[in-house]
Amino acid sequence: MDIEELKLEMPKIFDKVKKDVRKIYGRHRAGLSLGIIKMGMYRGGFIGGMHFHPGTDILMNKTPLEIILREQSYEIVWAYTYHILLHEYIHSLGVLDEQQCRIITLRISEKIFKDQDHPAIILARQGIGTYFPNLPLIYAPPDLKPDGNSIEYIYDFDHESYDYYS
C-alpha cells in the first residue's frame, strides 16, 4: 500500500470511527475535513495528528504515515490511521484535555476490537510511537512549525456532511 491508496481508504476508516464513537460514546459530529501535511518528526517523538477546537479540520502528519507505510503491514497502517482519526475525532467532539482524550480513545478501542493484541488497542495503550522502532530524526520544521508546507485535503472525507444536500 502507498500513500495514494491510503488516502482513498481514509474516508472509509473515518466512517468506521464515527460509527464506533456513536455506538460506544453516544456522540456524533458531521462536517469535518481531513488534511495531510508534513509536520516532521523530532528526536523523542512526533505529532500524529491535531484538531484545532472549535474548527472543522483534522490534520494528519504525513511524515510518520510515509514511514509506517514503508515499514509496517497493512493491518498496522490501518490501525494507526484509525487510531489517529479516532483520537482527533474525540477532540473535535469537545474533549480538549489530552489525557481524557487518550482514556476515551483507549476505552472505545477496547470495546470495539476486544482482542488485547489488536494494533489499535496497542497504539491506544502504548502510544503512537509503538510501531516506529529506533525513531530517527527525519525532519523537523523550524521551531517545530510546518510553515511553508501545504495541506493536502482528502476529497469526500466526511461522507455524512454531504447527505444533507442530496
ABEGO torsion letter per residue (X at the ends): XBAAAAAAAAAAAAAAAAAAAAAAAGBBBBGBBBBBBBAEBBBGEBBABBBBOABABBBBBAAAAAAAAAABBAAAAAAAAAAAAAAAAAAAAGBABAAAAAAAAAAAAAAAAGBAABAAAAAAAAEAAAABBGBBBABBBBGGBABGBBBBBBBGABAAAAAAAX
